[in-house]
Amino acid sequence: MTLEHDDFKRELDEIEAALDRIRDSKFGICHHCLNPIDDEKLLVNPIITNCGCH
């Protein structure tokens, strides 16, 4: 596989994980502290999984 393919696959996996979090009602919740992730951070990067606490 090429580096470009690896990057595409990694991004696709992150998007699919974000969709899973939406389905599980966990989207926008920090994986570390379980607090909500700031809406502005989610707008910039909707696949983010932490609030910045770590």
PDB file with one MODEL, atoms N, CA, C and O in Angstrom:
MODEL        1
ATOM      1  N   MET A   1       0.837  -1.192   0.000  1.00  0.00           N
ATOM      2  CA  MET A   1       0.000   0.000   0.000  1.00  0.00           C
ATOM      3  C   MET A   1       0.878   1.251   0.000  1.00  0.00           C
ATOM      4  O   MET A   1       2.006   1.242   0.494  1.00  0.00           O
ATOM      5  N   THR A   2       0.347   2.292  -0.550  1.00  0.00           N
ATOM      6  CA  THR A   2       1.082   3.554  -0.600  1.00  0.00           C
ATOM      7  C   THR A   2       0.783   4.380   0.635  1.00  0.00           C
ATOM      8  O   THR A   2      -0.191   4.134   1.346  1.00  0.00           O
ATOM      9  N   LEU A   3       1.626   5.352   0.876  1.00  0.00           N
ATOM     10  CA  LEU A   3       1.421   6.260   1.997  1.00  0.00           C
ATOM     11  C   LEU A   3       0.103   6.998   1.847  1.00  0.00           C
ATOM     12  O   LEU A   3      -0.615   7.197   2.827  1.00  0.00           O
ATOM     13  N   GLU A   4      -0.220   7.405   0.627  1.00  0.00           N
ATOM     14  CA  GLU A   4      -1.477   8.108   0.373  1.00  0.00           C
ATOM     15  C   GLU A   4      -2.663   7.208   0.706  1.00  0.00           C
ATOM     16  O   GLU A   4      -3.641   7.666   1.297  1.00  0.00           O
ATOM     17  N   HIS A   5      -2.585   5.949   0.336  1.00  0.00           N
ATOM     18  CA  HIS A   5      -3.651   4.991   0.643  1.00  0.00           C
ATOM     19  C   HIS A   5      -3.788   4.815   2.149  1.00  0.00           C
ATOM     20  O   HIS A   5      -4.903   4.782   2.670  1.00  0.00           O
ATOM     21  N   ASP A   6      -2.665   4.703   2.850  1.00  0.00           N
ATOM     22  CA  ASP A   6      -2.688   4.557   4.303  1.00  0.00           C
ATOM     23  C   ASP A   6      -3.359   5.758   4.962  1.00  0.00           C
ATOM     24  O   ASP A   6      -4.164   5.593   5.879  1.00  0.00           O
ATOM     25  N   ASP A   7      -3.035   6.960   4.501  1.00  0.00           N
ATOM     26  CA  ASP A   7      -3.645   8.174   5.050  1.00  0.00           C
ATOM     27  C   ASP A   7      -5.143   8.182   4.807  1.00  0.00           C
ATOM     28  O   ASP A   7      -5.920   8.523   5.699  1.00  0.00           O
ATOM     29  N   PHE A   8      -5.553   7.805   3.598  1.00  0.00           N
ATOM     30  CA  PHE A   8      -6.971   7.760   3.260  1.00  0.00           C
ATOM     31  C   PHE A   8      -7.692   6.744   4.135  1.00  0.00           C
ATOM     32  O   PHE A   8      -8.777   7.026   4.645  1.00  0.00           O
ATOM     33  N   LYS A   9      -7.104   5.566   4.316  1.00  0.00           N
ATOM     34  CA  LYS A   9      -7.711   4.512   5.141  1.00  0.00           C
ATOM     35  C   LYS A   9      -7.829   4.965   6.583  1.00  0.00           C
ATOM     36  O   LYS A   9      -8.851   4.716   7.222  1.00  0.00           O
ATOM     37  N   ARG A  10      -6.813   5.623   7.108  1.00  0.00           N
ATOM     38  CA  ARG A  10      -6.833   6.098   8.490  1.00  0.00           C
ATOM     39  C   ARG A  10      -7.940   7.138   8.667  1.00  0.00           C
ATOM     40  O   ARG A  10      -8.678   7.099   9.652  1.00  0.00           O
ATOM     41  N   GLU A  11      -8.056   8.060   7.724  1.00  0.00           N
ATOM     42  CA  GLU A  11      -9.102   9.080   7.810  1.00  0.00           C
ATOM     43  C   GLU A  11     -10.489   8.450   7.698  1.00  0.00           C
ATOM     44  O   GLU A  11     -11.403   8.846   8.421  1.00  0.00           O
ATOM     45  N   LEU A  12     -10.656   7.496   6.821  1.00  0.00           N
ATOM     46  CA  LEU A  12     -11.935   6.806   6.686  1.00  0.00           C
ATOM     47  C   LEU A  12     -12.292   6.070   7.972  1.00  0.00           C
ATOM     48  O   LEU A  12     -13.448   6.093   8.394  1.00  0.00           O
ATOM     49  N   ASP A  13     -11.322   5.421   8.595  1.00  0.00           N
ATOM     50  CA  ASP A  13     -11.553   4.737   9.869  1.00  0.00           C
ATOM     51  C   ASP A  13     -11.986   5.721  10.951  1.00  0.00           C
ATOM     52  O   ASP A  13     -12.875   5.415  11.745  1.00  0.00           O
ATOM     53  N   GLU A  14     -11.364   6.902  10.989  1.00  0.00           N
ATOM     54  CA  GLU A  14     -11.727   7.919  11.979  1.00  0.00           C
ATOM     55  C   GLU A  14     -13.144   8.436  11.736  1.00  0.00           C
ATOM     56  O   GLU A  14     -13.884   8.679  12.690  1.00  0.00           O
ATOM     57  N   ILE A  15     -13.524   8.603  10.490  1.00  0.00           N
ATOM     58  CA  ILE A  15     -14.880   9.051  10.161  1.00  0.00           C
ATOM     59  C   ILE A  15     -15.894   7.986  10.557  1.00  0.00           C
ATOM     60  O   ILE A  15     -16.940   8.304  11.124  1.00  0.00           O
ATOM     61  N   GLU A  16     -15.592   6.729  10.263  1.00  0.00           N
ATOM     62  CA  GLU A  16     -16.495   5.642  10.644  1.00  0.00           C
ATOM     63  C   GLU A  16     -16.633   5.554  12.163  1.00  0.00           C
ATOM     64  O   GLU A  16     -17.721   5.280  12.670  1.00  0.00           O
ATOM     65  N   ALA A  17     -15.544   5.782  12.888  1.00  0.00           N
ATOM     66  CA  ALA A  17     -15.603   5.776  14.350  1.00  0.00           C
ATOM     67  C   ALA A  17     -16.472   6.927  14.857  1.00  0.00           C
ATOM     68  O   ALA A  17     -17.222   6.755  15.818  1.00  0.00           O
ATOM     69  N   ALA A  18     -16.380   8.097  14.223  1.00  0.00           N
ATOM     70  CA  ALA A  18     -17.227   9.232  14.606  1.00  0.00           C
ATOM     71  C   ALA A  18     -18.695   8.907  14.349  1.00  0.00           C
ATOM     72  O   ALA A  18     -19.554   9.252  15.160  1.00  0.00           O
ATOM     73  N   LEU A  19     -18.988   8.254  13.239  1.00  0.00           N
ATOM     74  CA  LEU A  19     -20.370   7.852  12.952  1.00  0.00           C
ATOM     75  C   LEU A  19     -20.870   6.844  13.984  1.00  0.00           C
ATOM     76  O   LEU A  19     -22.034   6.894  14.382  1.00  0.00           O
ATOM     77  N   ASP A  20     -20.009   5.938  14.416  1.00  0.00           N
ATOM     78  CA  ASP A  20     -20.380   4.999  15.484  1.00  0.00           C
ATOM     79  C   ASP A  20     -20.698   5.748  16.770  1.00  0.00           C
ATOM     80  O   ASP A  20     -21.655   5.408  17.466  1.00  0.00           O
ATOM     81  N   ARG A  21     -19.898   6.771  17.093  1.00  0.00           N
ATOM     82  CA  ARG A  21     -20.160   7.554  18.309  1.00  0.00           C
ATOM     83  C   ARG A  21     -21.492   8.289  18.208  1.00  0.00           C
ATOM     84  O   ARG A  21     -22.199   8.427  19.206  1.00  0.00           O
ATOM     85  N   ILE A  22     -21.840   8.759  17.020  1.00  0.00           N
ATOM     86  CA  ILE A  22     -23.144   9.409  16.828  1.00  0.00           C
ATOM     87  C   ILE A  22     -24.246   8.390  17.096  1.00  0.00           C
ATOM     88  O   ILE A  22     -25.190   8.680  17.831  1.00  0.00           O
ATOM     89  N   ARG A  23     -24.136   7.207  16.513  1.00  0.00           N
ATOM     90  CA  ARG A  23     -25.149   6.155  16.710  1.00  0.00           C
ATOM     91  C   ARG A  23     -25.261   5.754  18.172  1.00  0.00           C
ATOM     92  O   ARG A  23     -26.353   5.444  18.648  1.00  0.00           O
ATOM     93  N   ASP A  24     -24.138   5.759  18.890  1.00  0.00           N
ATOM     94  CA  ASP A  24     -24.121   5.351  20.296  1.00  0.00           C
ATOM     95  C   ASP A  24     -24.391   6.506  21.257  1.00  0.00           C
ATOM     96  O   ASP A  24     -24.285   6.342  22.472  1.00  0.00           O
ATOM     97  N   SER A  25     -24.739   7.670  20.716  1.00  0.00           N
ATOM     98  CA  SER A  25     -24.985   8.884  21.519  1.00  0.00           C
ATOM     99  C   SER A  25     -23.763   9.277  22.342  1.00  0.00           C
ATOM    100  O   SER A  25     -23.902   9.792  23.452  1.00  0.00           O
ATOM    101  N   LYS A  26     -22.570   9.039  21.808  1.00  0.00           N
ATOM    102  CA  LYS A  26     -21.336   9.403  22.500  1.00  0.00           C
ATOM    103  C   LYS A  26     -20.535  10.453  21.744  1.00  0.00           C
ATOM    104  O   LYS A  26     -19.443  10.829  22.169  1.00  0.00           O
ATOM    105  N   PHE A  27     -21.079  10.931  20.613  1.00  0.00           N
ATOM    106  CA  PHE A  27     -20.377  11.940  19.827  1.00  0.00           C
ATOM    107  C   PHE A  27     -20.282  13.225  20.623  1.00  0.00           C
ATOM    108  O   PHE A  27     -21.268  13.661  21.217  1.00  0.00           O
ATOM    109  N   GLY A  28     -19.108  13.838  20.642  1.00  0.00           N
ATOM    110  CA  GLY A  28     -18.914  15.094  21.343  1.00  0.00           C
ATOM    111  C   GLY A  28     -18.615  14.923  22.820  1.00  0.00           C
ATOM    112  O   GLY A  28     -18.596  15.899  23.569  1.00  0.00           O
ATOM    113  N   ILE A  29     -18.381  13.679  23.245  1.00  0.00           N
ATOM    114  CA  ILE A  29     -18.046  13.394  24.637  1.00  0.00           C
ATOM    115  C   ILE A  29     -16.584  12.952  24.692  1.00  0.00           C
ATOM    116  O   ILE A  29     -16.163  12.073  23.941  1.00  0.00           O
ATOM    117  N   CYS A  30     -15.830  13.563  25.577  1.00  0.00           N
ATOM    118  CA  CYS A  30     -14.410  13.260  25.726  1.00  0.00           C
ATOM    119  C   CYS A  30     -14.213  11.813  26.191  1.00  0.00           C
ATOM    120  O   CYS A  30     -14.867  11.367  27.134  1.00  0.00           O
ATOM    121  N   HIS A  31     -13.318  11.091  25.532  1.00  0.00           N
ATOM    122  CA  HIS A  31     -13.015   9.706  25.905  1.00  0.00           C
ATOM    123  C   HIS A  31     -12.260   9.625  27.225  1.00  0.00           C
ATOM    124  O   HIS A  31     -12.268   8.577  27.871  1.00  0.00           O
ATOM    125  N   HIS A  32     -11.609  10.707  27.638  1.00  0.00           N
ATOM    126  CA  HIS A  32     -10.801  10.680  28.855  1.00  0.00           C
ATOM    127  C   HIS A  32     -11.595  11.066  30.094  1.00  0.00           C
ATOM    128  O   HIS A  32     -11.598  10.338  31.086  1.00  0.00           O
ATOM    129  N   CYS A  33     -12.269  12.212  30.038  1.00  0.00           N
ATOM    130  CA  CYS A  33     -12.933  12.727  31.243  1.00  0.00           C
ATOM    131  C   CYS A  33     -14.455  12.666  31.163  1.00  0.00           C
ATOM    132  O   CYS A  33     -15.137  12.952  32.148  1.00  0.00           O
ATOM    133  N   LEU A  34     -14.996  12.296  29.997  1.00  0.00           N
ATOM    134  CA  LEU A  34     -16.439  12.168  29.755  1.00  0.00           C
ATOM    135  C   LEU A  34     -17.194  13.491  29.788  1.00  0.00           C
ATOM    136  O   LEU A  34     -18.424  13.502  29.853  1.00  0.00           O
ATOM    137  N   ASN A  35     -16.471  14.599  29.743  1.00  0.00           N
ATOM    138  CA  ASN A  35     -17.111  15.908  29.636  1.00  0.00           C
ATOM    139  C   ASN A  35     -17.387  16.208  28.166  1.00  0.00           C
ATOM    140  O   ASN A  35     -16.753  15.634  27.281  1.00  0.00           O
ATOM    141  N   PRO A  36     -18.335  17.109  27.908  1.00  0.00           N
ATOM    142  CA  PRO A  36     -18.607  17.480  26.516  1.00  0.00           C
ATOM    143  C   PRO A  36     -17.404  18.177  25.879  1.00  0.00           C
ATOM    144  O   PRO A  36     -16.692  18.941  26.530  1.00  0.00           O
ATOM    145  N   ILE A  37     -17.199  17.896  24.604  1.00  0.00           N
ATOM    146  CA  ILE A  37     -16.164  18.575  23.822  1.00  0.00           C
ATOM    147  C   ILE A  37     -16.770  19.869  23.299  1.00  0.00           C
ATOM    148  O   ILE A  37     -17.906  19.876  22.825  1.00  0.00           O
ATOM    149  N   ASP A  38     -16.026  20.951  23.381  1.00  0.00           N
ATOM    150  CA  ASP A  38     -16.487  22.262  22.945  1.00  0.00           C
ATOM    151  C   ASP A  38     -16.969  22.216  21.491  1.00  0.00           C
ATOM    152  O   ASP A  38     -16.302  21.650  20.624  1.00  0.00           O
ATOM    153  N   ASP A  39     -18.131  22.816  21.238  1.00  0.00           N
ATOM    154  CA  ASP A  39     -18.711  22.824  19.890  1.00  0.00           C
ATOM    155  C   ASP A  39     -17.763  23.415  18.855  1.00  0.00           C
ATOM    156  O   ASP A  39     -17.702  22.932  17.725  1.00  0.00           O
ATOM    157  N   GLU A  40     -17.030  24.447  19.229  1.00  0.00           N
ATOM    158  CA  GLU A  40     -16.096  25.065  18.280  1.00  0.00           C
ATOM    159  C   GLU A  40     -15.003  24.085  17.861  1.00  0.00           C
ATOM    160  O   GLU A  40     -14.593  24.067  16.701  1.00  0.00           O
ATOM    161  N   LYS A  41     -14.531  23.267  18.807  1.00  0.00           N
ATOM    162  CA  LYS A  41     -13.523  22.256  18.478  1.00  0.00           C
ATOM    163  C   LYS A  41     -14.105  21.208  17.533  1.00  0.00           C
ATOM    164  O   LYS A  41     -13.429  20.749  16.613  1.00  0.00           O
ATOM    165  N   LEU A  42     -15.362  20.834  17.766  1.00  0.00           N
ATOM    166  CA  LEU A  42     -16.002  19.840  16.902  1.00  0.00           C
ATOM    167  C   LEU A  42     -16.239  20.383  15.499  1.00  0.00           C
ATOM    168  O   LEU A  42     -16.164  19.639  14.521  1.00  0.00           O
ATOM    169  N   LEU A  43     -16.524  21.677  15.399  1.00  0.00           N
ATOM    170  CA  LEU A  43     -16.712  22.274  14.075  1.00  0.00           C
ATOM    171  C   LEU A  43     -15.416  22.261  13.269  1.00  0.00           C
ATOM    172  O   LEU A  43     -15.426  22.049  12.057  1.00  0.00           O
ATOM    173  N   VAL A  44     -14.311  22.488  13.956  1.00  0.00           N
ATOM    174  CA  VAL A  44     -13.007  22.492  13.294  1.00  0.00           C
ATOM    175  C   VAL A  44     -12.569  21.065  12.958  1.00  0.00           C
ATOM    176  O   VAL A  44     -12.004  20.811  11.894  1.00  0.00           O
ATOM    177  N   ASN A  45     -12.839  20.142  13.880  1.00  0.00           N
ATOM    178  CA  ASN A  45     -12.391  18.759  13.703  1.00  0.00           C
ATOM    179  C   ASN A  45     -13.460  17.803  14.242  1.00  0.00           C
ATOM    180  O   ASN A  45     -13.406  17.423  15.412  1.00  0.00           O
ATOM    181  N   PRO A  46     -14.425  17.410  13.414  1.00  0.00           N
ATOM    182  CA  PRO A  46     -15.534  16.583  13.893  1.00  0.00           C
ATOM    183  C   PRO A  46     -15.152  15.155  14.289  1.00  0.00           C
ATOM    184  O   PRO A  46     -15.991  14.427  14.819  1.00  0.00           O
ATOM    185  N   ILE A  47     -13.920  14.742  14.048  1.00  0.00           N
ATOM    186  CA  ILE A  47     -13.520  13.398  14.459  1.00  0.00           C
ATOM    187  C   ILE A  47     -12.737  13.406  15.773  1.00  0.00           C
ATOM    188  O   ILE A  47     -12.252  12.364  16.213  1.00  0.00           O
ATOM    189  N   ILE A  48     -12.613  14.571  16.393  1.00  0.00           N
ATOM    190  CA  ILE A  48     -11.879  14.707  17.651  1.00  0.00           C
ATOM    191  C   ILE A  48     -12.533  13.831  18.728  1.00  0.00           C
ATOM    192  O   ILE A  48     -13.755  13.685  18.757  1.00  0.00           O
ATOM    193  N   THR A  49     -11.715  13.251  19.607  1.00  0.00           N
ATOM    194  CA  THR A  49     -12.239  12.354  20.639  1.00  0.00           C
ATOM    195  C   THR A  49     -11.932  12.809  22.057  1.00  0.00           C
ATOM    196  O   THR A  49     -12.303  12.133  23.017  1.00  0.00           O
ATOM    197  N   ASN A  50     -11.261  13.944  22.202  1.00  0.00           N
ATOM    198  CA  ASN A  50     -11.009  14.437  23.557  1.00  0.00           C
ATOM    199  C   ASN A  50     -11.160  15.952  23.607  1.00  0.00           C
ATOM    200  O   ASN A  50     -11.072  16.639  22.589  1.00  0.00           O
ATOM    201  N   CYS A  51     -11.388  16.448  24.805  1.00  0.00           N
ATOM    202  CA  CYS A  51     -11.681  17.869  24.996  1.00  0.00           C
ATOM    203  C   CYS A  51     -10.427  18.719  25.161  1.00  0.00           C
ATOM    204  O   CYS A  51     -10.500  19.947  25.198  1.00  0.00           O
ATOM    205  N   GLY A  52      -9.287  18.065  25.258  1.00  0.00           N
ATOM    206  CA  GLY A  52      -8.041  18.788  25.477  1.00  0.00           C
ATOM    207  C   GLY A  52      -7.570  18.675  26.913  1.00  0.00           C
ATOM    208  O   GLY A  52      -6.583  19.302  27.295  1.00  0.00           O
ATOM    209  N   CYS A  53      -8.264  17.884  27.708  1.00  0.00           N
ATOM    210  CA  CYS A  53      -7.901  17.732  29.114  1.00  0.00           C
ATOM    211  C   CYS A  53      -6.624  16.906  29.283  1.00  0.00           C
ATOM    212  O   CYS A  53      -6.005  16.945  30.347  1.00  0.00           O
ATOM    213  N   HIS A  54      -6.231  16.175  28.275  1.00  0.00           N
ATOM    214  CA  HIS A  54      -5.035  15.323  28.340  1.00  0.00           C
ATOM    215  C   HIS A  54      -4.103  15.627  27.199  1.00  0.00           C
ATOM    216  O   HIS A  54      -3.043  15.010  27.086  1.00  0.00           O
TER     217      HIS A  54
ENDMDL
END
